[in-house]
Amino acid sequence: MEALIGVLDATLLASTVRLVSPILLAALGGLLTERAGIFNVALEGMMLVGAFTAVVVSAGTGNPWLAVGAAALAALVVALAFGIVVVVLKGDAIVAGLALNLLALGGTTYLMRAVFGVQGGYDDPAIVGLPRIEVPLIADVPVIGAVLSGHSILVWGAVLGVFAIQLLLFRHPLGLRIRAVGEDPVAAGSLGIRVRRVQLGTILASGALCGVAGAQLSLGVVTQFVEGMTAGRGFIALVAVMFGRANPLGVLAASAFFGFAYALGLRLQGVGIPPQFVGMLPYLATIFVLVAVQARIRARRRARSALDEAPPGVEVAPA
């Protein structure tokens, strides 16, 4: 019991902050497409392509920032393919997303063998990770410095992205157009909003964010690439969008919850907990969230049904 209590320290919180960022960046991309009426299941594949591209470019050039840009561009190409199938050709978003995820998994596995000549994973000193930033003044503060300092700039970029998207969606005309397209594309089109352009734009932005998320995972959290290293983080990001009600602040809270589950799982490996159970923690958290989301949806349906069946003049309390 003392060992379990001992893992709840500043190191665990610092690890949580670091592990939240890939999920949060991908979730912000999923949030944009969700607001535009697109259920983006391809977040996982975009992240994986970004993670692989970042390692290739970093190992080849020694420039991690060029690697981040290349990761965003590569994932953006995947997002463009997804957008063409879903928006232009009117294909099923779930089928297209799952197909791209499988293509990304198989493609990166094949390319790792073709480019690096290895299989399973690639770890080399030539891979230059993202530099960690020591925040002035804060770094010397006990506990707080250990938690908030020593992270890559993408960690703080993810947090700033939350507030930037909050302002975009609720304080900018473009955000109003995105929300209008998501609510009713036919009505939005009748008002002169170019629905396809808005949806394609959000999909491309989602791809770029997922590419950066992949780069943070392979160059910020670790400095290597492993087959399928996203390990369901794209799907977890999608759940974070659902649990956060497609609201930037809600998505931040949901991503923090999942990041804590990942960090706790890593710390528990050192206190004698079976690794099989530790590996289950993020997915158990995901199942818990999905159950909570489903319960919330059912409560809304019951409240709506009660409201429809209530006699005139009788008020029904909202769920």
KOLPAZA-912018 format. One record per residue (C-alpha): chain; x, y, z. Coordinates in nm, 4 decimals, decimal comma. Layout:
{A; {X; Y; Z}}
...
! end
This chain:
{A; {0,0000; 0,0000; 0,0000}}
{A; {0,2836; 0,2371; 0,0838}}
{A; {0,4396; 0,1607; -0,2539}}
{A; {0,1151; 0,2527; -0,4298}}
{A; {0,0927; 0,5807; -0,2363}}
{A; {0,4560; 0,6494; -0,3199}}
{A; {0,3872; 0,6681; -0,6931}}
{A; {0,1588; 0,9698; -0,6433}}
{A; {0,4308; 1,2331; -0,6549}}
{A; {0,5580; 1,5215; -0,8671}}
{A; {0,7231; 1,2809; -1,1111}}
{A; {0,3860; 1,1209; -1,1849}}
{A; {0,2311; 1,4628; -1,2486}}
{A; {0,5204; 1,5641; -1,4748}}
{A; {0,4802; 1,2412; -1,6702}}
{A; {0,1074; 1,3107; -1,6960}}
{A; {0,1717; 1,6554; -1,8471}}
{A; {0,4088; 1,5030; -2,1018}}
{A; {0,1775; 1,2148; -2,1958}}
{A; {-0,1314; 1,4353; -2,2253}}
{A; {0,0075; 1,6388; -2,5149}}
{A; {-0,0144; 1,3776; -2,7974}}
{A; {-0,3703; 1,2875; -2,6986}}
{A; {-0,4704; 1,6515; -2,6606}}
{A; {-0,3271; 1,7609; -2,9962}}
{A; {-0,5059; 1,4801; -3,1780}}
{A; {-0,8258; 1,5455; -2,9831}}
{A; {-0,8199; 1,9115; -3,0875}}
{A; {-0,8051; 1,7962; -3,4478}}
{A; {-1,0963; 1,5610; -3,3891}}
{A; {-1,2854; 1,8421; -3,2171}}
{A; {-1,2620; 2,0635; -3,5274}}
{A; {-1,3950; 1,7943; -3,7590}}
{A; {-1,6663; 1,7000; -3,5090}}
{A; {-1,7832; 2,0610; -3,4996}}
{A; {-1,7974; 2,0542; -3,8797}}
{A; {-2,0108; 1,7386; -3,8795}}
{A; {-1,7351; 1,4866; -3,9653}}
{A; {-1,6747; 1,1866; -3,7400}}
{A; {-1,2983; 1,1510; -3,7873}}
{A; {-1,1932; 0,7946; -3,7099}}
{A; {-0,8652; 0,8438; -3,9004}}
{A; {-0,6924; 1,0263; -3,6121}}
{A; {-0,4965; 0,7116; -3,5254}}
{A; {-0,3536; 0,6681; -3,8748}}
{A; {-0,2642; 1,0356; -3,9080}}
{A; {-0,0790; 1,0245; -3,5758}}
{A; {0,1116; 0,7124; -3,6769}}
{A; {0,2190; 0,8614; -4,0105}}
{A; {0,3310; 1,1770; -3,8303}}
{A; {0,5319; 0,9789; -3,5735}}
{A; {0,7107; 0,7789; -3,8433}}
{A; {0,7831; 1,0787; -4,0635}}
{A; {0,9234; 1,2745; -3,7694}}
{A; {1,1721; 0,9981; -3,6880}}
{A; {1,2797; 0,9597; -4,0522}}
{A; {1,3418; 1,3320; -4,0990}}
{A; {1,5031; 1,3788; -3,7579}}
{A; {1,7427; 1,0885; -3,8167}}
{A; {1,8236; 1,2123; -4,1658}}
{A; {1,8678; 1,5845; -4,0971}}
{A; {1,9320; 1,6118; -3,7239}}
{A; {1,6746; 1,8920; -3,7096}}
{A; {1,3757; 1,8091; -3,4868}}
{A; {1,1798; 2,1186; -3,5921}}
{A; {1,2084; 2,0243; -3,9578}}
{A; {1,0907; 1,6796; -3,8511}}
{A; {0,7813; 1,8266; -3,6819}}
{A; {0,6963; 2,0246; -3,9963}}
{A; {0,7423; 1,7164; -4,2136}}
{A; {0,5225; 1,5129; -3,9783}}
{A; {0,2452; 1,7718; -4,0021}}
{A; {0,2742; 1,7758; -4,3825}}
{A; {0,2692; 1,3963; -4,4134}}
{A; {-0,0375; 1,3654; -4,1908}}
{A; {-0,1993; 1,6491; -4,3847}}
{A; {-0,1631; 1,4422; -4,7049}}
{A; {-0,3388; 1,1517; -4,5314}}
{A; {-0,6084; 1,3921; -4,4145}}
{A; {-0,6515; 1,5185; -4,7705}}
{A; {-0,7148; 1,1633; -4,8907}}
{A; {-0,9680; 1,1177; -4,6107}}
{A; {-1,1353; 1,4483; -4,6989}}
{A; {-1,1622; 1,3643; -5,0680}}
{A; {-1,3271; 1,0296; -4,9930}}
{A; {-1,5656; 1,1632; -4,7277}}
{A; {-1,6471; 1,5171; -4,8429}}
{A; {-1,6029; 1,5102; -5,2201}}
{A; {-1,6976; 1,1500; -5,2977}}
{A; {-1,9503; 1,1260; -5,0094}}
{A; {-1,7988; 0,8049; -4,8757}}
{A; {-1,8663; 0,6653; -4,5301}}
{A; {-1,6417; 0,8419; -4,2776}}
{A; {-1,6048; 0,5400; -4,0475}}
{A; {-1,5133; 0,2986; -4,3275}}
{A; {-1,2698; 0,5475; -4,4827}}
{A; {-1,1127; 0,6247; -4,1456}}
{A; {-1,0623; 0,2597; -4,0530}}
{A; {-0,9149; 0,1898; -4,3960}}
{A; {-0,6653; 0,4725; -4,3569}}
{A; {-0,5722; 0,3490; -4,0100}}
{A; {-0,4953; 0,0023; -4,1461}}
{A; {-0,3058; 0,1532; -4,4389}}
{A; {-0,0990; 0,3697; -4,2040}}
{A; {-0,0156; 0,0725; -3,9805}}
{A; {0,0860; -0,1513; -4,2691}}
{A; {0,2601; 0,1282; -4,4584}}
{A; {0,4774; 0,2429; -4,1682}}
{A; {0,5659; -0,1180; -4,0830}}
{A; {0,6780; -0,1803; -4,4410}}
{A; {0,8614; 0,1500; -4,4727}}
{A; {1,0508; 0,0955; -4,1477}}
{A; {1,1979; -0,2197; -4,2945}}
{A; {1,2621; -0,0522; -4,6295}}
{A; {1,4153; 0,2684; -4,4883}}
{A; {1,5919; 0,1505; -4,1726}}
{A; {1,6305; -0,2201; -4,2449}}
{A; {1,4828; -0,3213; -3,9100}}
{A; {1,1529; -0,4505; -3,7812}}
{A; {0,9709; -0,4036; -3,4535}}
{A; {1,1319; -0,0738; -3,3592}}
{A; {1,4027; 0,1740; -3,4568}}
{A; {1,6178; 0,3463; -3,1967}}
{A; {1,9332; 0,5269; -3,3042}}
{A; {2,1499; 0,8093; -3,1618}}
{A; {2,0996; 0,9905; -3,4933}}
{A; {1,7395; 1,0620; -3,3929}}
{A; {1,7379; 1,4095; -3,2388}}
{A; {1,4524; 1,4561; -2,9936}}
{A; {1,2669; 1,7769; -2,9221}}
{A; {1,4574; 1,9996; -2,6780}}
{A; {1,3155; 2,0336; -2,3288}}
{A; {1,2533; 2,3846; -2,2040}}
{A; {1,3399; 2,4878; -1,8500}}
{A; {1,0930; 2,7612; -1,7573}}
{A; {1,2748; 3,0519; -1,5837}}
{A; {1,1856; 3,1033; -1,2164}}
{A; {0,9323; 2,8196; -1,2216}}
{A; {1,2040; 2,5557; -1,2678}}
{A; {1,3513; 2,6353; -0,9243}}
{A; {1,0196; 2,6118; -0,7372}}
{A; {0,9851; 2,2824; -0,5449}}
{A; {0,7258; 2,0390; -0,6862}}
{A; {0,5794; 2,2953; -0,9283}}
{A; {0,9092; 2,3247; -1,1138}}
{A; {0,9353; 1,9473; -1,1473}}
{A; {0,5800; 1,9287; -1,2851}}
{A; {0,5687; 2,2272; -1,5206}}
{A; {0,9288; 2,2625; -1,6361}}
{A; {1,1422; 2,0425; -1,8596}}
{A; {0,8875; 1,9709; -2,1326}}
{A; {0,9067; 2,0283; -2,5070}}
{A; {0,7457; 2,3370; -2,6545}}
{A; {0,4757; 2,1179; -2,8123}}
{A; {0,3387; 2,0456; -2,4657}}
{A; {0,2717; 2,4144; -2,4122}}
{A; {0,1626; 2,4508; -2,7733}}
{A; {-0,1098; 2,1933; -2,7090}}
{A; {-0,2387; 2,3894; -2,4089}}
{A; {-0,2301; 2,7171; -2,6016}}
{A; {-0,4117; 2,5406; -2,8848}}
{A; {-0,7027; 2,4727; -2,6503}}
{A; {-0,7576; 2,8438; -2,5874}}
{A; {-0,6896; 2,9365; -2,9507}}
{A; {-0,9583; 2,6946; -3,0712}}
{A; {-1,1920; 2,8158; -2,7957}}
{A; {-1,1596; 3,1693; -2,9329}}
{A; {-1,1889; 3,0481; -3,2916}}
{A; {-1,5098; 2,8536; -3,2352}}
{A; {-1,6936; 3,1004; -3,0147}}
{A; {-1,5424; 3,4424; -3,0901}}
{A; {-1,4588; 3,4350; -3,4620}}
{A; {-1,6813; 3,4310; -3,7746}}
{A; {-1,4977; 3,1260; -3,9069}}
{A; {-1,5879; 2,9366; -3,5909}}
{A; {-1,9518; 3,0323; -3,6397}}
{A; {-1,9384; 2,8906; -3,9928}}
{A; {-1,7800; 2,5677; -3,8693}}
{A; {-2,0468; 2,5221; -3,6033}}
{A; {-2,3230; 2,6095; -3,8493}}
{A; {-2,2000; 2,3452; -4,0946}}
{A; {-2,1882; 2,0878; -3,8166}}
{A; {-2,5385; 2,1699; -3,6934}}
{A; {-2,7136; 2,1749; -4,0320}}
{A; {-2,5075; 2,1723; -4,3537}}
{A; {-2,8147; 2,2296; -4,5741}}
{A; {-2,9175; 2,5408; -4,3818}}
{A; {-2,5571; 2,6617; -4,3733}}
{A; {-2,5300; 2,6183; -4,7482}}
{A; {-2,8491; 2,8152; -4,8024}}
{A; {-2,6871; 3,1067; -4,6179}}
{A; {-2,3941; 3,1121; -4,8577}}
{A; {-2,1468; 2,9122; -4,6474}}
{A; {-1,9316; 2,6830; -4,8599}}
{A; {-1,9937; 2,3628; -4,6724}}
{A; {-1,7401; 2,1443; -4,8543}}
{A; {-1,4661; 2,4031; -4,8156}}
{A; {-1,5299; 2,4335; -4,4421}}
{A; {-1,5339; 2,0571; -4,3905}}
{A; {-1,2185; 2,0031; -4,5970}}
{A; {-1,0468; 2,2836; -4,4083}}
{A; {-1,1228; 2,1294; -4,0701}}
{A; {-1,0077; 1,7863; -4,1907}}
{A; {-0,6767; 1,9319; -4,3120}}
{A; {-0,6301; 2,1198; -3,9845}}
{A; {-0,7048; 1,7955; -3,8030}}
{A; {-0,4389; 1,6177; -4,0070}}
{A; {-0,1764; 1,8806; -3,9272}}
{A; {-0,2544; 1,8624; -3,5549}}
{A; {-0,2385; 1,4819; -3,5599}}
{A; {0,0964; 1,4974; -3,7396}}
{A; {0,2330; 1,7244; -3,4675}}
{A; {0,0847; 1,4877; -3,2072}}
{A; {0,2715; 1,1978; -3,3681}}
{A; {0,5944; 1,3982; -3,3692}}
{A; {0,5504; 1,4780; -2,9999}}
{A; {0,5004; 1,1070; -2,9320}}
{A; {0,8100; 0,9873; -3,1224}}
{A; {1,0439; 1,2822; -3,0530}}
{A; {0,9058; 1,4409; -2,7356}}
{A; {0,7866; 1,1518; -2,5204}}
{A; {1,0500; 0,9087; -2,6558}}
{A; {1,3121; 0,9276; -2,9324}}
{A; {1,2305; 0,6195; -3,1353}}
{A; {0,9698; 0,4629; -3,3579}}
{A; {0,7948; 0,1353; -3,2782}}
{A; {0,5447; -0,0439; -3,4989}}
{A; {0,1971; 0,0756; -3,4053}}
{A; {0,3421; 0,3033; -3,1368}}
{A; {0,0287; 0,5183; -3,1210}}
{A; {-0,1339; 0,2125; -2,9566}}
{A; {-0,4897; 0,3413; -2,9800}}
{A; {-0,4153; 0,7010; -2,8758}}
{A; {-0,6033; 0,8275; -3,1810}}
{A; {-0,9156; 0,6399; -3,0724}}
{A; {-0,8675; 0,7621; -2,7156}}
{A; {-0,8451; 1,1175; -2,8521}}
{A; {-1,1761; 1,0563; -3,0293}}
{A; {-1,3305; 0,9429; -2,7006}}
{A; {-1,1899; 1,2562; -2,5353}}
{A; {-1,3796; 1,4639; -2,7934}}
{A; {-1,7000; 1,2794; -2,7100}}
{A; {-1,6502; 1,2998; -2,3342}}
{A; {-1,5562; 1,6676; -2,3578}}
{A; {-1,8715; 1,7381; -2,5621}}
{A; {-1,6555; 1,8777; -2,8463}}
{A; {-1,5700; 2,1748; -2,6268}}
{A; {-1,1994; 2,2720; -2,6074}}
{A; {-1,1933; 2,3022; -2,2276}}
{A; {-1,3869; 1,9792; -2,1853}}
{A; {-1,1489; 1,8029; -2,4260}}
{A; {-0,8536; 1,9334; -2,2225}}
{A; {-0,9999; 1,7837; -1,9046}}
{A; {-1,0763; 1,4508; -2,0743}}
{A; {-0,7271; 1,4331; -2,2280}}
{A; {-0,5733; 1,5043; -1,8871}}
{A; {-0,7716; 1,2134; -1,7451}}
{A; {-0,6390; 0,9738; -2,0101}}
{A; {-0,2862; 1,1119; -1,9801}}
{A; {-0,2966; 1,0440; -1,6064}}
{A; {-0,4099; 0,6870; -1,6763}}
{A; {-0,1093; 0,6337; -1,9061}}
{A; {0,1336; 0,7913; -1,6563}}
{A; {-0,0073; 0,5900; -1,3674}}
{A; {0,0284; 0,2719; -1,5697}}
{A; {0,3952; 0,3427; -1,6356}}
{A; {0,4673; 0,4172; -1,2701}}
{A; {0,2883; 0,1059; -1,1452}}
{A; {0,5241; -0,1119; -1,3469}}
{A; {0,7907; -0,0413; -1,0874}}
{A; {0,5937; -0,1443; -0,7776}}
{A; {0,5242; -0,5083; -0,8566}}
{A; {0,1904; -0,4678; -1,0355}}
{A; {0,1525; -0,7259; -1,3173}}
{A; {0,2344; -0,5577; -1,6515}}
{A; {-0,0799; -0,7028; -1,8088}}
{A; {-0,2952; -0,5112; -1,5604}}
{A; {-0,0863; -0,1962; -1,6011}}
{A; {-0,1287; -0,2075; -1,9771}}
{A; {-0,5057; -0,2286; -1,9316}}
{A; {-0,5378; 0,0995; -1,7380}}
{A; {-0,5717; 0,3442; -2,0315}}
{A; {-0,8258; 0,1187; -2,1989}}
{A; {-1,0202; 0,0634; -1,8777}}
{A; {-1,0362; 0,4420; -1,8458}}
{A; {-1,1621; 0,4603; -2,2047}}
{A; {-1,4338; 0,2026; -2,1375}}
{A; {-1,5365; 0,3933; -1,8247}}
{A; {-1,5677; 0,7150; -2,0247}}
{A; {-1,7661; 0,5461; -2,3029}}
{A; {-2,0087; 0,4049; -2,0455}}
{A; {-2,0461; 0,7508; -1,8912}}
{A; {-2,1057; 0,9078; -2,2338}}
{A; {-2,3668; 0,6452; -2,3197}}
{A; {-2,5405; 0,6978; -1,9859}}
{A; {-2,5515; 1,0707; -2,0514}}
{A; {-2,6994; 1,0149; -2,3982}}
{A; {-2,9684; 0,7839; -2,2576}}
{A; {-3,0556; 1,0369; -1,9869}}
{A; {-3,1011; 1,3036; -2,2517}}
{A; {-3,3230; 1,0756; -2,4572}}
{A; {-3,5390; 0,9953; -2,1549}}
{A; {-3,5691; 1,3637; -2,0693}}
{A; {-3,6617; 1,4483; -2,4278}}
{A; {-3,9184; 1,1675; -2,4360}}
{A; {-4,0680; 1,2852; -2,1060}}
{A; {-4,0857; 1,6392; -2,2395}}
{A; {-4,2640; 1,5252; -2,5545}}
{A; {-4,5150; 1,3201; -2,3554}}
{A; {-4,5800; 1,5787; -2,0840}}
{A; {-4,9244; 1,7468; -2,0896}}
{A; {-4,9335; 2,1122; -2,1966}}
{A; {-4,8311; 2,3497; -1,9171}}
{A; {-4,6355; 2,0850; -1,7237}}
{A; {-4,2630; 2,1580; -1,6953}}
{A; {-4,0066; 1,8777; -1,6978}}
{A; {-3,6651; 1,9344; -1,5394}}
{A; {-3,3782; 1,8894; -1,7920}}
{A; {-3,1360; 1,5963; -1,7458}}
! end
